[in-house]
């Protein structure tokens, strides 16, 4: 679904774009997606010369759950001394906080399509443990 976007970004920024196909919940629970993204990024960083990429220009990017994964990969690699440092991270409406669905932003945007408050909680639970049995408790903040 992201091929056209990746081609556009590559063409307009004169960059190499690597899109990671990671395993999805609920079939693959946390940390499967994170492990896939970390492994792909590490492999890419270890083989930059093969791809003709300047080690000082590598950026990770993601949107929604992919934004969460890009942030997690960036944090993990920040302390790595055996790989080139990432230049930046670009996070587009990232899912960075899934423990408190009663914050002002969740209430202010609770009815804004596409990701309603209840739907955000549902997907966060699927990602974490593969089911949404405790969604009401999470929405109430009693988890």
N, CA, C and O atoms as CSV, one atom per row, in Angstrom:
chain,resi,resn,atom,element,x,y,z
A,1,UNK,N,N,0.808,-1.213,0.000
A,1,UNK,CA,C,0.000,0.000,0.000
A,1,UNK,C,C,0.847,1.272,0.000
A,1,UNK,O,O,0.344,2.349,-0.319
A,2,UNK,N,N,2.108,1.157,0.350
A,2,UNK,CA,C,2.959,2.334,0.446
A,2,UNK,C,C,3.931,2.483,-0.721
A,2,UNK,O,O,4.755,3.398,-0.723
A,3,UNK,N,N,3.848,1.606,-1.700
A,3,UNK,CA,C,4.821,1.650,-2.787
A,3,UNK,C,C,4.823,2.999,-3.504
A,3,UNK,O,O,5.893,3.559,-3.744
A,4,UNK,N,N,3.661,3.529,-3.847
A,4,UNK,CA,C,3.610,4.809,-4.565
A,4,UNK,C,C,4.155,5.945,-3.707
A,4,UNK,O,O,4.868,6.817,-4.205
A,5,UNK,N,N,3.824,5.935,-2.432
A,5,UNK,CA,C,4.329,6.963,-1.519
A,5,UNK,C,C,5.855,6.880,-1.427
A,5,UNK,O,O,6.538,7.903,-1.478
A,6,UNK,N,N,6.380,5.679,-1.292
A,6,UNK,CA,C,7.832,5.490,-1.192
A,6,UNK,C,C,8.532,5.929,-2.470
A,6,UNK,O,O,9.581,6.571,-2.415
A,7,UNK,N,N,7.959,5.588,-3.621
A,7,UNK,CA,C,8.549,6.021,-4.891
A,7,UNK,C,C,8.553,7.546,-5.001
A,7,UNK,O,O,9.530,8.141,-5.457
A,8,UNK,N,N,7.456,8.168,-4.579
A,8,UNK,CA,C,7.356,9.622,-4.605
A,8,UNK,C,C,8.419,10.251,-3.698
A,8,UNK,O,O,9.136,11.163,-4.111
A,9,UNK,N,N,8.512,9.756,-2.464
A,9,UNK,CA,C,9.498,10.284,-1.527
A,9,UNK,C,C,10.913,10.125,-2.072
A,9,UNK,O,O,11.732,11.038,-1.968
A,10,UNK,N,N,11.189,8.985,-2.641
A,10,UNK,CA,C,12.510,8.721,-3.196
A,10,UNK,C,C,12.824,9.683,-4.337
A,10,UNK,O,O,13.903,10.273,-4.388
A,11,UNK,N,N,11.883,9.829,-5.235
A,11,UNK,CA,C,12.075,10.685,-6.412
A,11,UNK,C,C,12.221,12.155,-5.996
A,11,UNK,O,O,13.136,12.837,-6.456
A,12,UNK,N,N,11.340,12.639,-5.142
A,12,UNK,CA,C,11.320,14.059,-4.784
A,12,UNK,C,C,12.473,14.450,-3.860
A,12,UNK,O,O,12.886,15.610,-3.847
A,13,UNK,N,N,12.988,13.508,-3.099
A,13,UNK,CA,C,14.075,13.836,-2.165
A,13,UNK,C,C,15.423,13.326,-2.645
A,13,UNK,O,O,16.438,13.508,-1.974
A,14,UNK,N,N,15.430,12.683,-3.818
A,14,UNK,CA,C,16.649,12.099,-4.357
A,14,UNK,C,C,17.305,11.197,-3.306
A,14,UNK,O,O,18.494,11.311,-3.010
A,15,UNK,N,N,16.491,10.303,-2.759
A,15,UNK,CA,C,16.929,9.434,-1.671
A,15,UNK,C,C,16.637,7.976,-1.976
A,15,UNK,O,O,15.794,7.642,-2.809
A,16,UNK,N,N,17.362,7.124,-1.273
A,16,UNK,CA,C,17.052,5.704,-1.274
A,16,UNK,C,C,15.999,5.493,-0.192
A,16,UNK,O,O,16.193,5.923,0.945
A,17,UNK,N,N,14.906,4.850,-0.520
A,17,UNK,CA,C,13.854,4.567,0.459
A,17,UNK,C,C,13.742,3.064,0.608
A,17,UNK,O,O,13.602,2.334,-0.374
A,18,UNK,N,N,13.806,2.616,1.840
A,18,UNK,CA,C,13.644,1.205,2.153
A,18,UNK,C,C,12.369,1.081,2.976
A,18,UNK,O,O,12.269,1.666,4.055
A,19,UNK,N,N,11.413,0.338,2.487
A,19,UNK,CA,C,10.155,0.145,3.192
A,19,UNK,C,C,10.149,-1.253,3.804
A,19,UNK,O,O,10.359,-2.246,3.107
A,20,UNK,N,N,9.906,-1.322,5.108
A,20,UNK,CA,C,9.956,-2.595,5.826
A,20,UNK,C,C,8.558,-3.195,5.940
A,20,UNK,O,O,7.640,-2.563,6.463
A,21,UNK,N,N,8.412,-4.397,5.453
A,21,UNK,CA,C,7.165,-5.156,5.605
A,21,UNK,C,C,7.280,-5.935,6.908
A,21,UNK,O,O,7.940,-6.973,6.955
A,22,UNK,N,N,6.645,-5.444,7.957
A,22,UNK,CA,C,6.758,-6.098,9.257
A,22,UNK,C,C,5.498,-6.911,9.571
A,22,UNK,O,O,4.420,-6.670,9.027
A,23,UNK,N,N,5.680,-7.871,10.460
A,23,UNK,CA,C,4.555,-8.729,10.847
A,23,UNK,C,C,3.519,-7.911,11.617
A,23,UNK,O,O,3.862,-7.027,12.402
A,24,UNK,N,N,2.246,-8.225,11.376
A,24,UNK,CA,C,1.150,-7.445,11.937
A,24,UNK,C,C,0.405,-8.193,13.033
A,24,UNK,O,O,0.324,-9.421,13.032
A,25,UNK,N,N,-0.136,-7.418,13.965
A,25,UNK,CA,C,-1.025,-7.946,14.992
A,25,UNK,C,C,-2.403,-8.113,14.362
A,25,UNK,O,O,-2.690,-7.434,13.376
A,26,UNK,N,N,-3.250,-8.962,14.870
A,26,UNK,CA,C,-3.100,-9.724,16.105
A,26,UNK,C,C,-2.389,-11.068,15.921
A,26,UNK,O,O,-2.067,-11.732,16.906
A,27,UNK,N,N,-2.142,-11.470,14.684
A,27,UNK,CA,C,-1.482,-12.764,14.471
A,27,UNK,C,C,-0.081,-12.779,15.074
A,27,UNK,O,O,0.379,-13.807,15.572
A,28,UNK,N,N,0.587,-11.641,15.026
A,28,UNK,CA,C,1.948,-11.540,15.546
A,28,UNK,C,C,1.970,-10.457,16.615
A,28,UNK,O,O,1.922,-9.265,16.308
A,29,UNK,N,N,2.041,-10.875,17.854
A,29,UNK,CA,C,1.993,-9.947,18.976
A,29,UNK,C,C,3.333,-9.239,19.156
A,29,UNK,O,O,4.357,-9.646,18.608
A,30,UNK,N,N,3.289,-8.166,19.943
A,30,UNK,CA,C,4.499,-7.458,20.333
A,30,UNK,C,C,5.463,-8.463,20.938
A,30,UNK,O,O,5.032,-9.286,21.746
A,31,UNK,N,N,6.725,-8.441,20.598
A,31,UNK,CA,C,7.501,-7.430,19.888
A,31,UNK,C,C,7.829,-7.796,18.440
A,31,UNK,O,O,8.832,-7.315,17.911
A,32,UNK,N,N,7.023,-8.625,17.784
A,32,UNK,CA,C,7.350,-9.104,16.435
A,32,UNK,C,C,7.609,-7.960,15.451
A,32,UNK,O,O,8.628,-7.964,14.761
A,33,UNK,N,N,6.705,-6.985,15.378
A,33,UNK,CA,C,6.872,-5.879,14.425
A,33,UNK,C,C,8.138,-5.079,14.733
A,33,UNK,O,O,8.885,-4.713,13.826
A,34,UNK,N,N,8.370,-4.815,16.015
A,34,UNK,CA,C,9.578,-4.085,16.418
A,34,UNK,C,C,10.829,-4.864,16.025
A,34,UNK,O,O,11.773,-4.286,15.486
A,35,UNK,N,N,10.844,-6.146,16.285
A,35,UNK,CA,C,12.016,-6.965,15.938
A,35,UNK,C,C,12.269,-6.961,14.436
A,35,UNK,O,O,13.420,-6.901,14.003
A,36,UNK,N,N,11.197,-7.024,13.630
A,36,UNK,CA,C,11.346,-6.979,12.176
A,36,UNK,C,C,11.973,-5.655,11.728
A,36,UNK,O,O,12.892,-5.643,10.908
A,37,UNK,N,N,11.473,-4.551,12.268
A,37,UNK,CA,C,11.978,-3.233,11.868
A,37,UNK,C,C,13.406,-3.019,12.346
A,37,UNK,O,O,14.232,-2.477,11.613
A,38,UNK,N,N,13.701,-3.439,13.564
A,38,UNK,CA,C,15.060,-3.294,14.079
A,38,UNK,C,C,16.038,-4.124,13.256
A,38,UNK,O,O,17.111,-3.645,12.888
A,39,UNK,N,N,15.669,-5.361,12.970
A,39,UNK,CA,C,16.539,-6.242,12.190
A,39,UNK,C,C,16.789,-5.671,10.796
A,39,UNK,O,O,17.925,-5.674,10.321
A,40,UNK,N,N,15.748,-5.187,10.142
A,40,UNK,CA,C,15.900,-4.620,8.794
A,40,UNK,C,C,16.774,-3.370,8.819
A,40,UNK,O,O,17.608,-3.177,7.936
A,41,UNK,N,N,16.586,-2.526,9.823
A,41,UNK,CA,C,17.380,-1.302,9.916
A,41,UNK,C,C,18.841,-1.620,10.198
A,41,UNK,O,O,19.736,-1.032,9.591
A,42,UNK,N,N,19.082,-2.542,11.111
A,42,UNK,CA,C,20.459,-2.942,11.406
A,42,UNK,C,C,21.142,-3.522,10.163
A,42,UNK,O,O,22.290,-3.196,9.864
A,43,UNK,N,N,20.428,-4.374,9.456
A,43,UNK,CA,C,20.993,-4.962,8.239
A,43,UNK,C,C,21.336,-3.871,7.228
A,43,UNK,O,O,22.415,-3.879,6.635
A,44,UNK,N,N,20.415,-2.939,7.039
A,44,UNK,CA,C,20.650,-1.857,6.094
A,44,UNK,C,C,21.869,-1.027,6.505
A,44,UNK,O,O,22.718,-0.709,5.672
A,45,UNK,N,N,21.949,-0.682,7.780
A,45,UNK,CA,C,23.074,0.118,8.259
A,45,UNK,C,C,24.412,-0.615,8.121
A,45,UNK,O,O,25.449,0.010,7.901
A,46,UNK,N,N,24.379,-1.921,8.251
A,46,UNK,CA,C,25.605,-2.717,8.120
A,46,UNK,C,C,26.048,-2.842,6.661
A,46,UNK,O,O,27.208,-3.156,6.397
A,47,UNK,N,N,25.147,-2.604,5.720
A,47,UNK,CA,C,25.447,-2.805,4.301
A,47,UNK,C,C,25.219,-1.545,3.463
A,47,UNK,O,O,24.871,-1.644,2.286
A,48,UNK,N,N,25.406,-0.383,4.043
A,48,UNK,CA,C,25.164,0.878,3.333
A,48,UNK,C,C,26.010,1.008,2.080
A,48,UNK,O,O,25.540,1.519,1.063
A,49,UNK,N,N,27.254,0.548,2.144
A,49,UNK,CA,C,28.151,0.654,0.989
A,49,UNK,C,C,27.580,-0.119,-0.201
A,49,UNK,O,O,27.677,0.331,-1.343
A,50,UNK,N,N,26.993,-1.267,0.066
A,50,UNK,CA,C,26.384,-2.082,-0.995
A,50,UNK,C,C,25.265,-1.315,-1.706
A,50,UNK,O,O,25.071,-1.463,-2.913
A,51,UNK,N,N,24.535,-0.496,-0.948
A,51,UNK,CA,C,23.417,0.252,-1.519
A,51,UNK,C,C,23.820,1.640,-2.000
A,51,UNK,O,O,22.992,2.369,-2.547
A,52,UNK,N,N,25.079,2.012,-1.803
A,52,UNK,CA,C,25.553,3.321,-2.234
A,52,UNK,C,C,24.968,4.464,-1.424
A,52,UNK,O,O,24.683,5.532,-1.965
A,53,UNK,N,N,24.789,4.242,-0.120
A,53,UNK,CA,C,24.157,5.239,0.742
A,53,UNK,C,C,25.197,5.860,1.664
A,53,UNK,O,O,26.004,5.154,2.268
A,54,UNK,N,N,25.171,7.180,1.767
A,54,UNK,CA,C,26.039,7.921,2.668
A,54,UNK,C,C,25.606,7.628,4.107
A,54,UNK,O,O,24.457,7.892,4.461
A,55,UNK,N,N,26.492,7.092,4.939
A,55,UNK,CA,C,26.133,6.751,6.318
A,55,UNK,C,C,25.662,7.947,7.145
A,55,UNK,O,O,24.962,7.761,8.141
A,56,UNK,N,N,26.022,9.145,6.764
A,56,UNK,CA,C,25.628,10.335,7.518
A,56,UNK,C,C,24.240,10.840,7.130
A,56,UNK,O,O,23.785,11.853,7.662
A,57,UNK,N,N,23.561,10.150,6.213
A,57,UNK,CA,C,22.277,10.658,5.721
A,57,UNK,C,C,21.121,9.691,5.920
A,57,UNK,O,O,20.116,9.798,5.218
A,58,UNK,N,N,21.227,8.753,6.849
A,58,UNK,CA,C,20.168,7.759,7.036
A,58,UNK,C,C,19.137,8.276,8.037
A,58,UNK,O,O,19.481,8.694,9.142
A,59,UNK,N,N,17.889,8.240,7.636
A,59,UNK,CA,C,16.761,8.684,8.449
A,59,UNK,C,C,15.742,7.573,8.508
A,59,UNK,O,O,15.543,6.865,7.521
A,60,UNK,N,N,15.088,7.404,9.650
A,60,UNK,CA,C,13.972,6.459,9.731
A,60,UNK,C,C,12.678,7.258,9.792
A,60,UNK,O,O,12.639,8.377,10.303
A,61,UNK,N,N,11.632,6.663,9.264
A,61,UNK,CA,C,10.347,7.355,9.176
A,61,UNK,C,C,9.228,6.340,9.341
A,61,UNK,O,O,9.375,5.174,8.973
A,62,UNK,N,N,8.120,6.786,9.893
A,62,UNK,CA,C,6.951,5.923,9.981
A,62,UNK,C,C,5.715,6.719,10.319
A,62,UNK,O,O,5.792,7.803,10.898
A,63,UNK,N,N,4.575,6.170,9.953
A,63,UNK,CA,C,3.310,6.808,10.298
A,63,UNK,C,C,2.478,5.844,11.131
A,63,UNK,O,O,2.544,4.629,10.945
A,64,UNK,N,N,1.696,6.397,12.049
A,64,UNK,CA,C,0.810,5.623,12.913
A,64,UNK,C,C,1.616,4.585,13.699
A,64,UNK,O,O,2.552,4.947,14.411
A,65,UNK,N,N,1.268,3.313,13.579
A,65,UNK,CA,C,2.029,2.272,14.283
A,65,UNK,C,C,3.471,2.237,13.787
A,65,UNK,O,O,4.386,1.930,14.552
A,66,UNK,N,N,3.673,2.547,12.518
A,66,UNK,CA,C,5.028,2.619,11.970
A,66,UNK,C,C,5.830,3.757,12.585
A,66,UNK,O,O,7.054,3.668,12.683
A,67,UNK,N,N,5.151,4.828,13.000
A,67,UNK,CA,C,5.813,5.914,13.716
A,67,UNK,C,C,6.300,5.446,15.074
A,67,UNK,O,O,7.386,5.814,15.521
A,68,UNK,N,N,5.484,4.632,15.723
A,68,UNK,CA,C,5.893,4.028,16.993
A,68,UNK,C,C,7.128,3.166,16.785
A,68,UNK,O,O,8.077,3.230,17.567
A,69,UNK,N,N,7.114,2.365,15.735
A,69,UNK,CA,C,8.239,1.470,15.458
A,69,UNK,C,C,9.498,2.258,15.091
A,69,UNK,O,O,10.593,1.896,15.521
A,70,UNK,N,N,9.359,3.326,14.305
A,70,UNK,CA,C,10.513,4.161,13.952
A,70,UNK,C,C,11.117,4.791,15.201
A,70,UNK,O,O,12.339,4.856,15.332
A,71,UNK,N,N,10.277,5.253,16.112
A,71,UNK,CA,C,10.777,5.850,17.352
A,71,UNK,C,C,11.501,4.814,18.203
A,71,UNK,O,O,12.563,5.095,18.759
A,72,UNK,N,N,10.930,3.622,18.303
A,72,UNK,CA,C,11.550,2.562,19.105
A,72,UNK,C,C,12.884,2.128,18.510
A,72,UNK,O,O,13.853,1.926,19.243
A,73,UNK,N,N,12.942,1.983,17.201
A,73,UNK,CA,C,14.198,1.615,16.532
A,73,UNK,C,C,15.236,2.714,16.744
A,73,UNK,O,O,16.400,2.422,17.018
A,74,UNK,N,N,14.825,3.970,16.621
A,74,UNK,CA,C,15.747,5.091,16.828
A,74,UNK,C,C,16.314,5.081,18.240
A,74,UNK,O,O,17.513,5.282,18.434
A,75,UNK,N,N,15.459,4.849,19.214
A,75,UNK,CA,C,15.922,4.809,20.602
A,75,UNK,C,C,16.893,3.659,20.822
A,75,UNK,O,O,17.910,3.826,21.494
A,76,UNK,N,N,16.592,2.513,20.270
A,76,UNK,CA,C,17.462,1.356,20.431
A,76,UNK,C,C,18.830,1.610,19.813
A,76,UNK,O,O,19.859,1.298,20.413
A,77,UNK,N,N,18.834,2.170,18.627
A,77,UNK,CA,C,20.092,2.373,17.909
A,77,UNK,C,C,20.885,3.580,18.400
A,77,UNK,O,O,22.064,3.715,18.074
A,78,UNK,N,N,20.257,4.455,19.174
A,78,UNK,CA,C,20.954,5.653,19.663
A,78,UNK,C,C,22.181,5.287,20.494
A,78,UNK,O,O,23.168,6.023,20.496
A,79,UNK,N,N,22.128,4.178,21.187
A,79,UNK,CA,C,23.252,3.777,22.017
A,79,UNK,C,C,24.220,2.827,21.347
A,79,UNK,O,O,25.146,2.332,21.990
A,80,UNK,N,N,24.025,2.564,20.075
A,80,UNK,CA,C,24.871,1.615,19.354
A,80,UNK,C,C,26.127,2.300,18.829
A,80,UNK,O,O,26.051,3.302,18.118
A,81,UNK,N,N,27.279,1.749,19.187
A,81,UNK,CA,C,28.535,2.344,18.718
A,81,UNK,C,C,29.101,1.617,17.498
A,81,UNK,O,O,30.052,2.095,16.880
A,82,UNK,N,N,28.528,0.476,17.152
A,82,UNK,CA,C,29.066,-0.306,16.036
A,82,UNK,C,C,28.335,-0.057,14.717
A,82,UNK,O,O,28.664,-0.676,13.706
A,83,UNK,N,N,27.351,0.840,14.714
A,83,UNK,CA,C,26.605,1.163,13.496
A,83,UNK,C,C,26.607,2.674,13.286
A,83,UNK,O,O,26.753,3.432,14.245
A,84,UNK,N,N,26.446,3.118,12.037
A,84,UNK,CA,C,26.334,4.563,11.798
A,84,UNK,C,C,25.133,5.135,12.561
A,84,UNK,O,O,24.102,4.479,12.709
A,85,UNK,N,N,25.292,6.352,13.031
A,85,UNK,CA,C,24.191,7.007,13.745
A,85,UNK,C,C,23.114,7.432,12.759
A,85,UNK,O,O,23.411,7.833,11.634
A,86,UNK,N,N,21.872,7.342,13.186
A,86,UNK,CA,C,20.777,7.836,12.360
A,86,UNK,C,C,20.825,9.355,12.344
A,86,UNK,O,O,21.100,9.995,13.359
A,87,UNK,N,N,20.554,9.916,11.185
A,87,UNK,CA,C,20.561,11.374,11.055
A,87,UNK,C,C,19.324,11.976,11.721
A,87,UNK,O,O,19.402,13.015,12.376
A,88,UNK,N,N,18.178,11.305,11.544
A,88,UNK,CA,C,16.924,11.850,12.069
A,88,UNK,C,C,15.862,10.763,12.090
A,88,UNK,O,O,16.030,9.673,11.542
A,89,UNK,N,N,14.780,11.105,12.736
A,89,UNK,CA,C,13.580,10.278,12.654
A,89,UNK,C,C,12.419,11.194,12.278
A,89,UNK,O,O,12.319,12.325,12.752
A,90,UNK,N,N,11.544,10.679,11.416
A,90,UNK,CA,C,10.355,11.423,11.011
A,90,UNK,C,C,9.163,10.597,11.470
A,90,UNK,O,O,8.977,9.458,11.042
A,91,UNK,N,N,8.362,11.185,12.343
A,91,UNK,CA,C,7.210,10.487,12.900
A,91,UNK,C,C,5.940,11.208,12.470
A,91,UNK,O,O,5.734,12.372,12.813
A,92,UNK,N,N,5.092,10.517,11.721
A,92,UNK,CA,C,3.861,11.089,11.199
A,92,UNK,C,C,2.699,10.478,11.965
A,92,UNK,O,O,2.465,9.273,11.875
A,93,UNK,N,N,1.972,11.287,12.713
A,93,UNK,CA,C,0.918,10.874,13.645
A,93,UNK,C,C,1.247,9.533,14.309
A,93,UNK,O,O,0.505,8.561,14.168
A,94,UNK,N,N,2.367,9.498,15.031
A,94,UNK,CA,C,2.817,8.236,15.625
A,94,UNK,C,C,1.978,7.812,16.819
A,94,UNK,O,O,1.461,8.646,17.562
A,95,UNK,N,N,1.853,6.515,16.987
A,95,UNK,CA,C,1.222,5.976,18.185
A,95,UNK,C,C,2.281,5.828,19.258
A,95,UNK,O,O,2.912,4.776,19.364
A,96,UNK,N,N,2.485,6.859,20.050
A,96,UNK,CA,C,3.564,6.834,21.032
A,96,UNK,C,C,3.078,6.611,22.461
A,96,UNK,O,O,3.874,6.271,23.337
A,97,UNK,N,N,1.818,6.792,22.700
A,97,UNK,CA,C,1.307,6.689,24.058
A,97,UNK,C,C,0.016,5.883,24.024
A,97,UNK,O,O,-1.001,6.350,23.512
A,98,UNK,N,N,0.058,4.694,24.560
A,98,UNK,CA,C,-1.141,3.848,24.516
A,98,UNK,C,C,-1.510,3.338,25.904
A,98,UNK,O,O,-2.132,2.284,26.037
A,99,UNK,N,N,-1.134,4.071,26.917
A,99,UNK,CA,C,-1.470,3.634,28.269
A,99,UNK,C,C,-2.589,4.442,28.885
A,99,UNK,O,O,-3.289,3.953,29.771
A,100,UNK,N,N,-2.770,5.673,28.431
A,100,UNK,CA,C,-3.792,6.536,29.014
A,100,UNK,C,C,-4.630,7.140,27.892
A,100,UNK,O,O,-4.198,8.070,27.210
A,101,UNK,N,N,-5.821,6.605,27.712
A,101,UNK,CA,C,-6.717,7.094,26.663
A,101,UNK,C,C,-7.652,8.184,27.176
A,101,UNK,O,O,-8.668,8.495,26.554
A,102,UNK,N,N,-7.287,8.760,28.325
A,102,UNK,CA,C,-8.069,9.847,28.902
A,102,UNK,C,C,-7.318,11.171,28.884
A,102,UNK,O,O,-7.714,12.120,29.560
A,103,UNK,N,N,-6.244,11.239,28.117
A,103,UNK,CA,C,-5.511,12.492,27.971
A,103,UNK,C,C,-6.335,13.470,27.135
A,103,UNK,O,O,-7.206,13.054,26.371
A,104,UNK,N,N,-6.062,14.767,27.278
A,104,UNK,CA,C,-6.860,15.765,26.541
A,104,UNK,C,C,-6.933,15.524,25.038
A,104,UNK,O,O,-7.993,15.716,24.443
A,105,UNK,N,N,-5.840,15.109,24.409
A,105,UNK,CA,C,-5.877,14.923,22.958
A,105,UNK,C,C,-6.837,13.818,22.548
A,105,UNK,O,O,-7.489,13.919,21.509
A,106,UNK,N,N,-6.932,12.760,23.355
A,106,UNK,CA,C,-7.875,11.685,23.029
A,106,UNK,C,C,-9.317,12.177,23.166
A,106,UNK,O,O,-10.174,11.794,22.370
A,107,UNK,N,N,-9.594,13.016,24.159
A,107,UNK,CA,C,-10.956,13.528,24.332
A,107,UNK,C,C,-11.286,14.583,23.282
A,107,UNK,O,O,-12.394,14.596,22.747
A,108,UNK,N,N,-10.339,15.465,22.984
A,108,UNK,CA,C,-10.579,16.509,21.988
A,108,UNK,C,C,-10.818,15.926,20.602
A,108,UNK,O,O,-11.570,16.494,19.809
A,109,UNK,N,N,-10.185,14.796,20.305
A,109,UNK,CA,C,-10.267,14.201,18.968
A,109,UNK,C,C,-11.034,12.887,18.962
A,109,UNK,O,O,-10.907,12.104,18.020
A,110,UNK,N,N,-11.822,12.634,19.987
A,110,UNK,CA,C,-12.494,11.338,20.134
A,110,UNK,C,C,-13.418,11.007,18.970
A,110,UNK,O,O,-13.650,9.831,18.691
A,111,UNK,N,N,-13.947,12.009,18.288
A,111,UNK,CA,C,-14.851,11.753,17.178
A,111,UNK,C,C,-14.269,12.062,15.818
A,111,UNK,O,O,-14.999,12.120,14.828
A,112,UNK,N,N,-12.965,12.262,15.755
A,112,UNK,CA,C,-12.319,12.607,14.491
A,112,UNK,C,C,-11.969,11.327,13.741
A,112,UNK,O,O,-11.197,10.505,14.234
A,113,UNK,N,N,-12.540,11.158,12.543
A,113,UNK,CA,C,-12.172,9.974,11.765
A,113,UNK,C,C,-10.695,10.047,11.423
A,113,UNK,O,O,-10.179,11.157,11.287
A,114,UNK,N,N,-10.116,9.149,11.302
A,114,UNK,CA,C,-10.186,7.746,11.046
A,114,UNK,C,C,-9.936,6.924,12.309
A,114,UNK,O,O,-10.403,5.790,12.420
A,115,UNK,N,N,-9.211,7.487,13.242
A,115,UNK,CA,C,-8.805,6.700,14.395
A,115,UNK,C,C,-9.495,7.227,15.647
A,115,UNK,O,O,-8.902,7.966,16.433
A,116,UNK,N,N,-10.750,6.842,15.822
A,116,UNK,CA,C,-11.515,7.232,16.994
A,116,UNK,C,C,-10.846,6.693,18.258
A,116,UNK,O,O,-10.070,5.740,18.197
A,117,UNK,N,N,-11.145,7.297,19.387
A,117,UNK,CA,C,-10.534,6.916,20.658
A,117,UNK,C,C,-10.686,5.421,20.923
A,117,UNK,O,O,-9.717,4.756,21.287
A,118,UNK,N,N,-11.887,4.892,20.746
A,118,UNK,CA,C,-12.134,3.469,20.995
A,118,UNK,C,C,-11.340,2.592,20.034
A,118,UNK,O,O,-10.827,1.539,20.415
A,119,UNK,N,N,-11.246,3.035,18.796
A,119,UNK,CA,C,-10.501,2.262,17.804
A,119,UNK,C,C,-9.002,2.269,18.126
A,119,UNK,O,O,-8.321,1.261,17.941
A,120,UNK,N,N,-8.497,3.402,18.606
A,120,UNK,CA,C,-7.084,3.484,18.999
A,120,UNK,C,C,-6.804,2.509,20.137
A,120,UNK,O,O,-5.790,1.811,20.118
A,121,UNK,N,N,-7.689,2.456,21.124
A,121,UNK,CA,C,-7.509,1.519,22.242
A,121,UNK,C,C,-7.598,0.073,21.752
A,121,UNK,O,O,-6.817,-0.778,22.176
A,122,UNK,N,N,-8.532,-0.196,20.875
A,122,UNK,CA,C,-8.699,-1.544,20.324
A,122,UNK,C,C,-7.422,-2.014,19.633
A,122,UNK,O,O,-6.941,-3.119,19.886
A,123,UNK,N,N,-6.878,-1.169,18.759
A,123,UNK,CA,C,-5.669,-1.560,18.021
A,123,UNK,C,C,-4.451,-1.655,18.934
A,123,UNK,O,O,-3.591,-2.511,18.730
A,124,UNK,N,N,-4.370,-0.789,19.933
A,124,UNK,CA,C,-3.251,-0.878,20.883
A,124,UNK,C,C,-3.295,-2.210,21.621
A,124,UNK,O,O,-2.258,-2.843,21.814
A,125,UNK,N,N,-4.472,-2.638,22.032
A,125,UNK,CA,C,-4.593,-3.924,22.733
A,125,UNK,C,C,-4.276,-5.095,21.807
A,125,UNK,O,O,-3.629,-6.055,22.223
A,126,UNK,N,N,-4.722,-5.024,20.568
A,126,UNK,CA,C,-4.380,-6.093,19.619
A,126,UNK,C,C,-2.874,-6.191,19.444
A,126,UNK,O,O,-2.308,-7.282,19.400
A,127,UNK,N,N,-2.239,-5.034,19.347
A,127,UNK,CA,C,-0.785,-5.006,19.156
A,127,UNK,C,C,-0.063,-5.588,20.370
A,127,UNK,O,O,0.892,-6.350,20.219
A,128,UNK,N,N,-0.512,-5.235,21.558
A,128,UNK,CA,C,0.193,-5.656,22.768
A,128,UNK,C,C,-0.042,-7.115,23.138
A,128,UNK,O,O,0.902,-7.833,23.468
A,129,UNK,N,N,-1.299,-7.556,23.083
A,129,UNK,CA,C,-1.551,-8.925,23.542
A,129,UNK,C,C,-2.484,-9.741,22.661
A,129,UNK,O,O,-2.874,-10.844,23.047
A,130,UNK,N,N,-2.850,-9.238,21.501
A,130,UNK,CA,C,-3.604,-10.038,20.548
A,130,UNK,C,C,-5.106,-10.082,20.736
A,130,UNK,O,O,-5.807,-10.710,19.943
A,131,UNK,N,N,-5.618,-9.422,21.778
A,131,UNK,CA,C,-7.070,-9.372,21.945
A,131,UNK,C,C,-7.453,-8.055,22.605
A,131,UNK,O,O,-6.608,-7.341,23.144
A,132,UNK,N,N,-8.736,-7.751,22.551
A,132,UNK,CA,C,-9.226,-6.492,23.120
A,132,UNK,C,C,-10.249,-6.767,24.215
A,132,UNK,O,O,-11.206,-6.010,24.383
A,133,UNK,N,N,-10.047,-7.841,24.950
A,133,UNK,CA,C,-10.993,-8.230,25.992
A,133,UNK,C,C,-11.132,-7.177,27.086
A,133,UNK,O,O,-12.195,-7.061,27.696
A,134,UNK,N,N,-10.089,-6.421,27.340
A,134,UNK,CA,C,-10.108,-5.462,28.443
A,134,UNK,C,C,-10.204,-4.021,27.960
A,134,UNK,O,O,-9.708,-3.105,28.615
A,135,UNK,N,N,-10.843,-3.825,26.815
A,135,UNK,CA,C,-10.905,-2.490,26.235
A,135,UNK,C,C,-11.638,-1.507,27.138
A,135,UNK,O,O,-11.188,-0.371,27.284
A,136,UNK,N,N,-12.734,-1.897,27.740
A,136,UNK,CA,C,-13.481,-0.979,28.598
A,136,UNK,C,C,-12.635,-0.520,29.776
A,136,UNK,O,O,-12.653,0.660,30.128
A,137,UNK,N,N,-11.898,-1.433,30.385
A,137,UNK,CA,C,-11.032,-1.057,31.503
A,137,UNK,C,C,-9.951,-0.079,31.053
A,137,UNK,O,O,-9.619,0.857,31.780
A,138,UNK,N,N,-9.405,-0.291,29.862
A,138,UNK,CA,C,-8.369,0.597,29.338
A,138,UNK,C,C,-8.964,1.988,29.083
A,138,UNK,O,O,-8.346,2.999,29.418
A,139,UNK,N,N,-10.154,2.038,28.495
A,139,UNK,CA,C,-10.792,3.336,28.220
A,139,UNK,C,C,-11.123,4.077,29.504
A,139,UNK,O,O,-11.070,5.307,29.545
A,140,UNK,N,N,-11.462,3.340,30.550
A,140,UNK,CA,C,-11.791,3.959,31.838
A,140,UNK,C,C,-10.538,4.316,32.634
A,140,UNK,O,O,-10.612,5.045,33.624
A,141,UNK,N,N,-9.396,3.806,32.203
A,141,UNK,CA,C,-8.167,4.069,32.935
A,141,UNK,C,C,-7.988,3.197,34.161
A,141,UNK,O,O,-7.220,3.536,35.061
A,142,UNK,N,N,-8.696,2.070,34.203
A,142,UNK,CA,C,-8.618,1.176,35.363
A,142,UNK,C,C,-7.795,-0.068,35.068
A,142,UNK,O,O,-8.008,-1.115,35.678
A,143,UNK,N,N,-6.886,0.039,34.164
A,143,UNK,CA,C,-6.024,-1.079,33.822
A,143,UNK,C,C,-4.774,-0.961,34.622
A,143,UNK,O,O,-3.883,-1.802,34.504
